[in-house]
């Protein structure tokens, strides 16, 4: 079983990646969506998966408090 501190640390690591991804998507998303390719679609899917994982970790951590 994971501790609150471990979950928080994992969430912080994810937050850094999410911030970078959101910044990139905000800056280049519209341009990339007009001429999409498999790499861009995978990038968006990976970003969404990290957001879902963060939400899951938060729910797990909140249930422990």
C-alpha positions, 0 to 999 in steps of 0.5 A: 500500500502506498503512503500519502507522501509517496502518492504526493511525490508521484503526483508532483512528478506528473504535474511537471510533465503535465505543465510542459505538455499543456504549455506545448499544446496551448502554443502549438495545438491548433497548428498541429490539429490542422495537419495532424499526424500519428505522433501528434495524436499519440502525444495528446493521448499520452497527455490525457493519460497522465491527467487521468493518472493524476486524478486517480492518484489524487482520489486515492490520496484523498481517500487516505486522509 
